[in-house]
């Protein structure tokens, strides 16, 4: 997983605890997980729904 071992993950966890505090850390993790989930869903959607190109502008301008 990205070349991170247990010691590195523990250091990241300790830094997170210091920066955000124990009460806020689960909320930050939940928001991070939700962001990743939404990104994955958006990247697997139909490309036609996401594609906004000059074709639409040309069709409107005639």
PDB file of N, H, CA, C and O in Angstrom:
ATOM      1  N   UNK A   1       0.852  -1.181   0.000  1.00  0.00           N
ATOM      2  CA  UNK A   1       0.000   0.000   0.000  1.00  0.00           C
ATOM      3  C   UNK A   1       0.891   1.234   0.000  1.00  0.00           C
ATOM      4  O   UNK A   1       1.259   1.730   1.065  1.00  0.00           O
ATOM      5  N   UNK A   2       1.236   1.728  -1.166  1.00  0.00           N
ATOM      6  H   UNK A   2       0.937   1.325  -2.030  1.00  0.00           H
ATOM      7  CA  UNK A   2       2.013   2.935  -1.346  1.00  0.00           C
ATOM      8  C   UNK A   2       3.384   2.866  -0.677  1.00  0.00           C
ATOM      9  O   UNK A   2       3.998   3.903  -0.429  1.00  0.00           O
ATOM     10  N   UNK A   3       3.868   1.674  -0.383  1.00  0.00           N
ATOM     11  H   UNK A   3       3.369   0.831  -0.584  1.00  0.00           H
ATOM     12  CA  UNK A   3       5.171   1.528   0.231  1.00  0.00           C
ATOM     13  C   UNK A   3       5.219   1.974   1.686  1.00  0.00           C
ATOM     14  O   UNK A   3       6.301   2.236   2.211  1.00  0.00           O
ATOM     15  N   UNK A   4       4.072   2.067   2.346  1.00  0.00           N
ATOM     16  H   UNK A   4       3.193   1.854   1.919  1.00  0.00           H
ATOM     17  CA  UNK A   4       4.032   2.464   3.747  1.00  0.00           C
ATOM     18  C   UNK A   4       3.974   1.221   4.622  1.00  0.00           C
ATOM     19  O   UNK A   4       3.183   0.309   4.386  1.00  0.00           O
ATOM     20  N   UNK A   5       4.828   1.208   5.632  1.00  0.00           N
ATOM     21  H   UNK A   5       5.471   1.950   5.823  1.00  0.00           H
ATOM     22  CA  UNK A   5       4.815   0.119   6.584  1.00  0.00           C
ATOM     23  C   UNK A   5       4.074   0.522   7.850  1.00  0.00           C
ATOM     24  O   UNK A   5       3.505   1.610   7.938  1.00  0.00           O
ATOM     25  N   UNK A   6       4.092  -0.376   8.825  1.00  0.00           N
ATOM     26  H   UNK A   6       4.554  -1.260   8.754  1.00  0.00           H
ATOM     27  CA  UNK A   6       3.407  -0.127  10.092  1.00  0.00           C
ATOM     28  C   UNK A   6       3.993   1.083  10.816  1.00  0.00           C
ATOM     29  O   UNK A   6       3.228   1.912  11.309  1.00  0.00           O
ATOM     30  N   UNK A   7       5.320   1.219  10.900  1.00  0.00           N
ATOM     31  H   UNK A   7       5.941   0.545  10.500  1.00  0.00           H
ATOM     32  CA  UNK A   7       5.845   2.402  11.614  1.00  0.00           C
ATOM     33  C   UNK A   7       5.412   3.727  10.990  1.00  0.00           C
ATOM     34  O   UNK A   7       5.103   4.685  11.699  1.00  0.00           O
ATOM     35  N   UNK A   8       5.393   3.771   9.662  1.00  0.00           N
ATOM     36  H   UNK A   8       5.644   2.993   9.086  1.00  0.00           H
ATOM     37  CA  UNK A   8       4.979   5.006   8.994  1.00  0.00           C
ATOM     38  C   UNK A   8       3.509   5.319   9.263  1.00  0.00           C
ATOM     39  O   UNK A   8       3.145   6.469   9.506  1.00  0.00           O
ATOM     40  N   UNK A   9       2.667   4.281   9.216  1.00  0.00           N
ATOM     41  H   UNK A   9       2.963   3.347   9.019  1.00  0.00           H
ATOM     42  CA  UNK A   9       1.246   4.491   9.493  1.00  0.00           C
ATOM     43  C   UNK A   9       1.009   4.945  10.928  1.00  0.00           C
ATOM     44  O   UNK A   9       0.142   5.781  11.179  1.00  0.00           O
ATOM     45  N   UNK A  10       1.772   4.401  11.866  1.00  0.00           N
ATOM     46  H   UNK A  10       2.477   3.721  11.661  1.00  0.00           H
ATOM     47  CA  UNK A  10       1.649   4.837  13.261  1.00  0.00           C
ATOM     48  C   UNK A  10       2.060   6.292  13.427  1.00  0.00           C
ATOM     49  O   UNK A  10       1.423   7.032  14.177  1.00  0.00           O
ATOM     50  N   UNK A  11       3.104   6.706  12.745  1.00  0.00           N
ATOM     51  H   UNK A  11       3.622   6.105  12.136  1.00  0.00           H
ATOM     52  CA  UNK A  11       3.538   8.105  12.820  1.00  0.00           C
ATOM     53  C   UNK A  11       2.466   9.018  12.247  1.00  0.00           C
ATOM     54  O   UNK A  11       2.183  10.077  12.809  1.00  0.00           O
ATOM     55  N   UNK A  12       1.863   8.610  11.125  1.00  0.00           N
ATOM     56  H   UNK A  12       2.093   7.751  10.669  1.00  0.00           H
ATOM     57  CA  UNK A  12       0.782   9.407  10.536  1.00  0.00           C
ATOM     58  C   UNK A  12      -0.404   9.494  11.492  1.00  0.00           C
ATOM     59  O   UNK A  12      -1.010  10.557  11.628  1.00  0.00           O
ATOM     60  N   UNK A  13      -0.737   8.395  12.150  1.00  0.00           N
ATOM     61  H   UNK A  13      -0.245   7.532  12.038  1.00  0.00           H
ATOM     62  CA  UNK A  13      -1.842   8.387  13.114  1.00  0.00           C
ATOM     63  C   UNK A  13      -1.557   9.322  14.287  1.00  0.00           C
ATOM     64  O   UNK A  13      -2.439  10.068  14.712  1.00  0.00           O
ATOM     65  N   UNK A  14      -0.340   9.289  14.810  1.00  0.00           N
ATOM     66  H   UNK A  14       0.377   8.683  14.465  1.00  0.00           H
ATOM     67  CA  UNK A  14       0.026  10.154  15.942  1.00  0.00           C
ATOM     68  C   UNK A  14      -0.037  11.619  15.524  1.00  0.00           C
ATOM     69  O   UNK A  14      -0.533  12.454  16.280  1.00  0.00           O
ATOM     70  N   UNK A  15       0.459  11.940  14.332  1.00  0.00           N
ATOM     71  H   UNK A  15       0.862  11.261  13.718  1.00  0.00           H
ATOM     72  CA  UNK A  15       0.392  13.319  13.844  1.00  0.00           C
ATOM     73  C   UNK A  15      -1.067  13.754  13.691  1.00  0.00           C
ATOM     74  O   UNK A  15      -1.422  14.882  14.033  1.00  0.00           O
ATOM     75  N   UNK A  16      -1.904  12.859  13.180  1.00  0.00           N
ATOM     76  H   UNK A  16      -1.616  11.943  12.902  1.00  0.00           H
ATOM     77  CA  UNK A  16      -3.334  13.168  13.058  1.00  0.00           C
ATOM     78  C   UNK A  16      -3.978  13.421  14.402  1.00  0.00           C
ATOM     79  O   UNK A  16      -4.800  14.326  14.539  1.00  0.00           O
ATOM     80  N   UNK A  17      -3.610  12.626  15.401  1.00  0.00           N
ATOM     81  H   UNK A  17      -2.942  11.890  15.290  1.00  0.00           H
ATOM     82  CA  UNK A  17      -4.153  12.834  16.744  1.00  0.00           C
ATOM     83  C   UNK A  17      -3.725  14.178  17.319  1.00  0.00           C
ATOM     84  O   UNK A  17      -4.517  14.861  17.970  1.00  0.00           O
ATOM     85  N   UNK A  18      -2.485  14.553  17.082  1.00  0.00           N
ATOM     86  H   UNK A  18      -1.842  13.998  16.554  1.00  0.00           H
ATOM     87  CA  UNK A  18      -1.993  15.833  17.608  1.00  0.00           C
ATOM     88  C   UNK A  18      -2.667  17.001  16.906  1.00  0.00           C
ATOM     89  O   UNK A  18      -3.047  17.980  17.548  1.00  0.00           O
ATOM     90  N   UNK A  19      -2.818  16.901  15.584  1.00  0.00           N
ATOM     91  H   UNK A  19      -2.510  16.106  15.062  1.00  0.00           H
ATOM     92  CA  UNK A  19      -3.363  18.018  14.815  1.00  0.00           C
ATOM     93  C   UNK A  19      -4.863  18.159  15.029  1.00  0.00           C
ATOM     94  O   UNK A  19      -5.352  19.259  15.289  1.00  0.00           O
ATOM     95  N   UNK A  20      -5.600  17.050  14.922  1.00  0.00           N
ATOM     96  H   UNK A  20      -5.203  16.157  14.711  1.00  0.00           H
ATOM     97  CA  UNK A  20      -7.061  17.134  14.956  1.00  0.00           C
ATOM     98  C   UNK A  20      -7.661  16.796  16.308  1.00  0.00           C
ATOM     99  O   UNK A  20      -8.791  17.202  16.579  1.00  0.00           O
ATOM    100  N   UNK A  21      -6.967  16.079  17.161  1.00  0.00           N
ATOM    101  H   UNK A  21      -6.049  15.749  16.941  1.00  0.00           H
ATOM    102  CA  UNK A  21      -7.509  15.673  18.449  1.00  0.00           C
ATOM    103  C   UNK A  21      -8.293  14.381  18.312  1.00  0.00           C
ATOM    104  O   UNK A  21      -8.760  14.037  17.226  1.00  0.00           O
ATOM    105  N   UNK A  22      -8.432  13.679  19.404  1.00  0.00           N
ATOM    106  H   UNK A  22      -8.052  13.958  20.286  1.00  0.00           H
ATOM    107  CA  UNK A  22      -9.076  12.365  19.388  1.00  0.00           C
ATOM    108  C   UNK A  22     -10.558  12.451  19.039  1.00  0.00           C
ATOM    109  O   UNK A  22     -11.092  11.538  18.410  1.00  0.00           O
ATOM    110  N   UNK A  23     -11.216  13.503  19.426  1.00  0.00           N
ATOM    111  H   UNK A  23     -10.782  14.244  19.937  1.00  0.00           H
ATOM    112  CA  UNK A  23     -12.648  13.636  19.153  1.00  0.00           C
ATOM    113  C   UNK A  23     -12.956  13.951  17.704  1.00  0.00           C
ATOM    114  O   UNK A  23     -13.995  13.537  17.189  1.00  0.00           O
ATOM    115  N   UNK A  24     -12.083  14.668  17.045  1.00  0.00           N
ATOM    116  H   UNK A  24     -11.239  15.004  17.463  1.00  0.00           H
ATOM    117  CA  UNK A  24     -12.310  15.123  15.670  1.00  0.00           C
ATOM    118  C   UNK A  24     -11.793  14.123  14.631  1.00  0.00           C
ATOM    119  O   UNK A  24     -12.218  14.161  13.477  1.00  0.00           O
ATOM    120  N   UNK A  25     -10.881  13.229  15.030  1.00  0.00           N
ATOM    121  H   UNK A  25     -10.536  13.198  15.968  1.00  0.00           H
ATOM    122  CA  UNK A  25     -10.245  12.314  14.083  1.00  0.00           C
ATOM    123  C   UNK A  25     -11.234  11.390  13.367  1.00  0.00           C
ATOM    124  O   UNK A  25     -11.097  11.213  12.156  1.00  0.00           O
ATOM    125  N   UNK A  26     -12.223  10.790  14.043  1.00  0.00           N
ATOM    126  H   UNK A  26     -12.334  10.934  15.026  1.00  0.00           H
ATOM    127  CA  UNK A  26     -13.185   9.951  13.309  1.00  0.00           C
ATOM    128  C   UNK A  26     -13.981  10.733  12.268  1.00  0.00           C
ATOM    129  O   UNK A  26     -14.290  10.208  11.199  1.00  0.00           O
ATOM    130  N   UNK A  27     -14.308  11.966  12.573  1.00  0.00           N
ATOM    131  H   UNK A  27     -14.057  12.392  13.442  1.00  0.00           H
ATOM    132  CA  UNK A  27     -15.041  12.811  11.622  1.00  0.00           C
ATOM    133  C   UNK A  27     -14.193  13.113  10.387  1.00  0.00           C
ATOM    134  O   UNK A  27     -14.701  13.112   9.266  1.00  0.00           O
ATOM    135  N   UNK A  28     -12.909  13.370  10.592  1.00  0.00           N
ATOM    136  H   UNK A  28     -12.496  13.370  11.503  1.00  0.00           H
ATOM    137  CA  UNK A  28     -11.998  13.626   9.479  1.00  0.00           C
ATOM    138  C   UNK A  28     -11.852  12.373   8.625  1.00  0.00           C
ATOM    139  O   UNK A  28     -11.858  12.453   7.396  1.00  0.00           O
ATOM    140  N   UNK A  29     -11.722  11.219   9.268  1.00  0.00           N
ATOM    141  H   UNK A  29     -11.717  11.154  10.266  1.00  0.00           H
ATOM    142  CA  UNK A  29     -11.617   9.962   8.532  1.00  0.00           C
ATOM    143  C   UNK A  29     -12.867   9.648   7.736  1.00  0.00           C
ATOM    144  O   UNK A  29     -12.784   9.157   6.610  1.00  0.00           O
ATOM    145  N   UNK A  30     -14.017   9.926   8.310  1.00  0.00           N
ATOM    146  H   UNK A  30     -14.084  10.325   9.225  1.00  0.00           H
ATOM    147  CA  UNK A  30     -15.292   9.691   7.625  1.00  0.00           C
ATOM    148  C   UNK A  30     -15.408  10.593   6.394  1.00  0.00           C
ATOM    149  O   UNK A  30     -15.831  10.143   5.329  1.00  0.00           O
ATOM    150  N   UNK A  31     -15.037  11.846   6.542  1.00  0.00           N
ATOM    151  H   UNK A  31     -14.694  12.211   7.407  1.00  0.00           H
ATOM    152  CA  UNK A  31     -15.089  12.778   5.411  1.00  0.00           C
ATOM    153  C   UNK A  31     -14.113  12.367   4.317  1.00  0.00           C
ATOM    154  O   UNK A  31     -14.426  12.475   3.132  1.00  0.00           O
ATOM    155  N   UNK A  32     -12.934  11.895   4.708  1.00  0.00           N
ATOM    156  H   UNK A  32     -12.680  11.807   5.672  1.00  0.00           H
ATOM    157  CA  UNK A  32     -11.935  11.447   3.742  1.00  0.00           C
ATOM    158  C   UNK A  32     -12.435  10.218   2.986  1.00  0.00           C
ATOM    159  O   UNK A  32     -12.292  10.141   1.765  1.00  0.00           O
ATOM    160  N   UNK A  33     -13.017   9.264   3.695  1.00  0.00           N
ATOM    161  H   UNK A  33     -13.134   9.326   4.686  1.00  0.00           H
ATOM    162  CA  UNK A  33     -13.563   8.070   3.057  1.00  0.00           C
ATOM    163  C   UNK A  33     -14.710   8.396   2.119  1.00  0.00           C
ATOM    164  O   UNK A  33     -14.817   7.812   1.041  1.00  0.00           O
ATOM    165  N   UNK A  34     -15.565   9.322   2.520  1.00  0.00           N
ATOM    166  H   UNK A  34     -15.477   9.797   3.395  1.00  0.00           H
ATOM    167  CA  UNK A  34     -16.683   9.735   1.668  1.00  0.00           C
ATOM    168  C   UNK A  34     -16.180  10.406   0.399  1.00  0.00           C
ATOM    169  O   UNK A  34     -16.731  10.194  -0.681  1.00  0.00           O
ATOM    170  N   UNK A  35     -15.137  11.215   0.527  1.00  0.00           N
ATOM    171  H   UNK A  35     -14.688  11.387   1.404  1.00  0.00           H
ATOM    172  CA  UNK A  35     -14.564  11.880  -0.649  1.00  0.00           C
ATOM    173  C   UNK A  35     -13.984  10.869  -1.625  1.00  0.00           C
ATOM    174  O   UNK A  35     -14.169  10.996  -2.835  1.00  0.00           O
ATOM    175  N   UNK A  36     -13.285   9.867  -1.108  1.00  0.00           N
ATOM    176  H   UNK A  36     -13.135   9.764  -0.125  1.00  0.00           H
ATOM    177  CA  UNK A  36     -12.712   8.835  -1.976  1.00  0.00           C
ATOM    178  C   UNK A  36     -13.817   8.039  -2.655  1.00  0.00           C
ATOM    179  O   UNK A  36     -13.715   7.737  -3.844  1.00  0.00           O
ATOM    180  N   UNK A  37     -14.872   7.693  -1.918  1.00  0.00           N
ATOM    181  H   UNK A  37     -14.954   7.938  -0.952  1.00  0.00           H
ATOM    182  CA  UNK A  37     -15.994   6.942  -2.484  1.00  0.00           C
ATOM    183  C   UNK A  37     -16.677   7.734  -3.597  1.00  0.00           C
ATOM    184  O   UNK A  37     -16.984   7.173  -4.649  1.00  0.00           O
ATOM    185  N   UNK A  38     -16.918   9.019  -3.386  1.00  0.00           N
ATOM    186  H   UNK A  38     -16.669   9.476  -2.532  1.00  0.00           H
ATOM    187  CA  UNK A  38     -17.547   9.854  -4.405  1.00  0.00           C
ATOM    188  C   UNK A  38     -16.663   9.997  -5.638  1.00  0.00           C
ATOM    189  O   UNK A  38     -17.163  10.033  -6.762  1.00  0.00           O
ATOM    190  N   UNK A  39     -15.336  10.079  -5.428  1.00  0.00           N
ATOM    191  H   UNK A  39     -14.930  10.050  -4.514  1.00  0.00           H
ATOM    192  CA  UNK A  39     -14.414  10.169  -6.556  1.00  0.00           C
ATOM    193  C   UNK A  39     -14.453   8.887  -7.383  1.00  0.00           C
ATOM    194  O   UNK A  39     -14.471   8.943  -8.613  1.00  0.00           O
ATOM    195  N   UNK A  40     -14.466   7.742  -6.720  1.00  0.00           N
ATOM    196  H   UNK A  40     -14.452   7.698  -5.721  1.00  0.00           H
ATOM    197  CA  UNK A  40     -14.534   6.468  -7.440  1.00  0.00           C
ATOM    198  C   UNK A  40     -15.833   6.353  -8.217  1.00  0.00           C
ATOM    199  O   UNK A  40     -15.824   5.904  -9.363  1.00  0.00           O
ATOM    200  N   UNK A  41     -16.952   6.749  -7.617  1.00  0.00           N
ATOM    201  H   UNK A  41     -16.959   7.113  -6.686  1.00  0.00           H
ATOM    202  CA  UNK A  41     -18.243   6.696  -8.311  1.00  0.00           C
ATOM    203  C   UNK A  41     -18.244   7.620  -9.524  1.00  0.00           C
ATOM    204  O   UNK A  41     -18.763   7.261 -10.581  1.00  0.00           O
ATOM    205  N   UNK A  42     -17.672   8.793  -9.375  1.00  0.00           N
ATOM    206  H   UNK A  42     -17.251   9.085  -8.516  1.00  0.00           H
ATOM    207  CA  UNK A  42     -17.646   9.745 -10.486  1.00  0.00           C
ATOM    208  C   UNK A  42     -16.742   9.262 -11.605  1.00  0.00           C
ATOM    209  O   UNK A  42     -17.023   9.520 -12.775  1.00  0.00           O
ATOM    210  N   UNK A  43     -15.675   8.575 -11.277  1.00  0.00           N
ATOM    211  H   UNK A  43     -15.447   8.365 -10.327  1.00  0.00           H
ATOM    212  CA  UNK A  43     -14.755   8.111 -12.316  1.00  0.00           C
ATOM    213  C   UNK A  43     -15.289   6.898 -13.059  1.00  0.00           C
ATOM    214  O   UNK A  43     -14.818   6.597 -14.155  1.00  0.00           O
ATOM    215  N   UNK A  44     -16.264   6.192 -12.489  1.00  0.00           N
ATOM    216  H   UNK A  44     -16.647   6.436 -11.598  1.00  0.00           H
ATOM    217  CA  UNK A  44     -16.820   5.020 -13.170  1.00  0.00           C
ATOM    218  C   UNK A  44     -18.147   5.322 -13.857  1.00  0.00           C
ATOM    219  O   UNK A  44     -18.725   4.433 -14.483  1.00  0.00           O
ATOM    220  N   UNK A  45     -18.639   6.544 -13.758  1.00  0.00           N
ATOM    221  H   UNK A  45     -18.169   7.266 -13.250  1.00  0.00           H
ATOM    222  CA  UNK A  45     -19.897   6.905 -14.410  1.00  0.00           C
ATOM    223  C   UNK A  45     -19.739   6.926 -15.916  1.00  0.00           C
ATOM    224  O   UNK A  45     -18.623   6.882 -16.433  1.00  0.00           O
ATOM    225  N   UNK A  46     -20.847   6.992 -16.612  1.00  0.00           N
ATOM    226  H   UNK A  46     -21.754   7.028 -16.193  1.00  0.00           H
ATOM    227  CA  UNK A  46     -20.858   7.051 -18.062  1.00  0.00           C
ATOM    228  C   UNK A  46     -20.140   8.316 -18.516  1.00  0.00           C
ATOM    229  O   UNK A  46     -20.503   9.414 -18.094  1.00  0.00           O
ATOM    230  N   UNK A  47     -19.130   8.181 -19.367  1.00  0.00           N
ATOM    231  H   UNK A  47     -18.835   7.289 -19.710  1.00  0.00           H
ATOM    232  CA  UNK A  47     -18.376   9.366 -19.794  1.00  0.00           C
ATOM    233  C   UNK A  47     -19.231  10.386 -20.534  1.00  0.00           C
ATOM    234  O   UNK A  47     -18.896  11.571 -20.539  1.00  0.00           O
ATOM    235  N   UNK A  48     -20.317   9.964 -21.153  1.00  0.00           N
ATOM    236  H   UNK A  48     -20.589   9.002 -21.149  1.00  0.00           H
ATOM    237  CA  UNK A  48     -21.176  10.900 -21.866  1.00  0.00           C
ATOM    238  C   UNK A  48     -21.840  11.878 -20.902  1.00  0.00           C
ATOM    239  O   UNK A  48     -22.124  13.018 -21.270  1.00  0.00           O
ATOM    240  N   UNK A  49     -22.089  11.435 -19.667  1.00  0.00           N
ATOM    241  H   UNK A  49     -21.858  10.509 -19.368  1.00  0.00           H
ATOM    242  CA  UNK A  49     -22.717  12.315 -18.683  1.00  0.00           C
ATOM    243  C   UNK A  49     -21.737  13.374 -18.204  1.00  0.00           C
ATOM    244  O   UNK A  49     -22.141  14.493 -17.888  1.00  0.00           O
ATOM    245  N   UNK A  50     -20.472  13.040 -18.147  1.00  0.00           N
ATOM    246  H   UNK A  50     -20.144  12.131 -18.404  1.00  0.00           H
ATOM    247  CA  UNK A  50     -19.471  13.953 -17.618  1.00  0.00           C
ATOM    248  C   UNK A  50     -18.927  14.873 -18.700  1.00  0.00           C
ATOM    249  O   UNK A  50     -18.530  16.001 -18.408  1.00  0.00           O
ATOM    250  N   UNK A  51     -18.902  14.415 -19.934  1.00  0.00           N
ATOM    251  H   UNK A  51     -19.225  13.498 -20.171  1.00  0.00           H
ATOM    252  CA  UNK A  51     -18.272  15.129 -21.034  1.00  0.00           C
ATOM    253  C   UNK A  51     -19.029  16.403 -21.387  1.00  0.00           C
ATOM    254  O   UNK A  51     -20.168  16.352 -21.852  1.00  0.00           O
ATOM    255  N   UNK A  52     -18.396  17.528 -21.166  1.00  0.00           N
ATOM    256  H   UNK A  52     -17.471  17.570 -20.788  1.00  0.00           H
ATOM    257  CA  UNK A  52     -18.950  18.816 -21.563  1.00  0.00           C
ATOM    258  C   UNK A  52     -17.930  19.416 -22.523  1.00  0.00           C
ATOM    259  O   UNK A  52     -16.870  19.892 -22.115  1.00  0.00           O
ATOM    260  N   UNK A  53     -18.273  19.382 -23.798  1.00  0.00           N
ATOM    261  H   UNK A  53     -19.134  18.996 -24.129  1.00  0.00           H
ATOM    262  CA  UNK A  53     -17.307  19.808 -24.806  1.00  0.00           C
ATOM    263  C   UNK A  53     -17.860  20.951 -25.634  1.00  0.00           C
ATOM    264  O   UNK A  53     -18.948  21.468 -25.377  1.00  0.00           O
ATOM    265  N   UNK A  54     -17.102  21.320 -26.605  1.00  0.00           N
ATOM    266  H   UNK A  54     -16.219  20.900 -26.814  1.00  0.00           H
ATOM    267  CA  UNK A  54     -17.482  22.406 -27.508  1.00  0.00           C
ATOM    268  C   UNK A  54     -18.680  22.012 -28.378  1.00  0.00           C
ATOM    269  O   UNK A  54     -19.353  22.886 -28.923  1.00  0.00           O
ATOM    270  N   UNK A  55     -18.952  20.732 -28.513  1.00  0.00           N
ATOM    271  H   UNK A  55     -18.405  20.022 -28.069  1.00  0.00           H
ATOM    272  CA  UNK A  55     -20.079  20.289 -29.323  1.00  0.00           C
ATOM    273  C   UNK A  55     -21.384  20.904 -28.820  1.00  0.00           C
ATOM    274  O   UNK A  55     -22.224  21.336 -29.610  1.00  0.00           O
ATOM    275  N   UNK A  56     -21.542  20.937 -27.496  1.00  0.00           N
ATOM    276  H   UNK A  56     -20.860  20.586 -26.855  1.00  0.00           H
ATOM    277  CA  UNK A  56     -22.762  21.511 -26.933  1.00  0.00           C
ATOM    278  C   UNK A  56     -22.880  23.002 -27.249  1.00  0.00           C
ATOM    279  O   UNK A  56     -23.966  23.489 -27.561  1.00  0.00           O
ATOM    280  N   UNK A  57     -21.780  23.712 -27.169  1.00  0.00           N
ATOM    281  H   UNK A  57     -20.897  23.317 -26.915  1.00  0.00           H
ATOM    282  CA  UNK A  57     -21.793  25.145 -27.450  1.00  0.00           C
ATOM    283  C   UNK A  57     -22.050  25.399 -28.940  1.00  0.00           C
ATOM    284  O   UNK A  57     -22.775  26.326 -29.300  1.00  0.00           O
ATOM    285  N   UNK A  58     -21.454  24.575 -29.796  1.00  0.00           N
ATOM    286  H   UNK A  58     -20.865  23.822 -29.504  1.00  0.00           H
ATOM    287  CA  UNK A  58     -21.641  24.739 -31.235  1.00  0.00           C
ATOM    288  C   UNK A  58     -23.082  24.464 -31.642  1.00  0.00           C
ATOM    289  O   UNK A  58     -23.615  25.127 -32.531  1.00  0.00           O
ATOM    290  N   UNK A  59     -23.704  23.503 -31.003  1.00  0.00           N
ATOM    291  H   UNK A  59     -23.270  22.965 -30.281  1.00  0.00           H
ATOM    292  CA  UNK A  59     -25.084  23.162 -31.332  1.00  0.00           C
ATOM    293  C   UNK A  59     -26.025  24.303 -30.936  1.00  0.00           C
ATOM    294  O   UNK A  59     -27.003  24.577 -31.630  1.00  0.00           O
ATOM    295  N   UNK A  60     -25.723  24.958 -29.824  1.00  0.00           N
ATOM    296  H   UNK A  60     -24.928  24.735 -29.260  1.00  0.00           H
ATOM    297  CA  UNK A  60     -26.578  26.067 -29.375  1.00  0.00           C
ATOM    298  C   UNK A  60     -26.398  27.298 -30.248  1.00  0.00           C
ATOM    299  O   UNK A  60     -27.355  28.021 -30.524  1.00  0.00           O
ATOM    300  N   UNK A  61     -25.165  27.530 -30.678  1.00  0.00           N
ATOM    301  H   UNK A  61     -24.388  26.942 -30.454  1.00  0.00           H
ATOM    302  CA  UNK A  61     -24.883  28.721 -31.486  1.00  0.00           C
ATOM    303  C   UNK A  61     -25.312  28.543 -32.935  1.00  0.00           C
ATOM    304  O   UNK A  61     -25.492  29.526 -33.653  1.00  0.00           O
ATOM    305  N   UNK A  62     -25.477  27.297 -33.371  1.00  0.00           N
ATOM    306  H   UNK A  62     -25.331  26.498 -32.788  1.00  0.00           H
ATOM    307  CA  UNK A  62     -25.972  27.031 -34.718  1.00  0.00           C
ATOM    308  C   UNK A  62     -24.933  27.190 -35.712  1.00  0.00           C
ATOM    309  O   UNK A  62     -25.184  27.003 -36.902  1.00  0.00           O
TER     310      UNK A  62
END
